Amino acid sequence: QVQLEEAGGGLVQTGGSLRLYCAASGSLVSIWTMGWHRQYPGKQRELVATTTNYGITYYGNAVKGRFTISRNNALNTVYLQMNDLQPEDTAVYYCSRRDGANTYWGQGTQVTVSS
């Protein structure tokens, strides 16, 4: 089993920045994809950004150029640096980890951007 612990959400003004953290623990394998999804009330989760253990990254169109995902393999941690935050970025952000056929989710962290 894998556990994901998230931190770093909060309230920020438009144009501000936040940094999210997600640390994985438990039965970890060396090949994985970790990332962030976000969910608006009543909507499905949408992909924000992912990275692999090799450092291959992917970004959703809505966050390209503003958000940066990075990783520390030794700490089993990924980070999401969010800059130039906009009110439409307000959502619950969920960390995920996929290895093989298994996908794990964190509990979610609220990001609120005030206008």
Buried (B, 14 or more C-beta within 10 A) or exposed (E): EBBBEBEBBEEBEEEBEBBBBBBBEEEEEEEBBBBBBBBEEEEEBEBBBBBBBEEEBBBBEBBEEBBBBBBEEEEBBBBBBBBEBBEEBBBBBBBBBBBEEEEBBBEBBEBBBEE
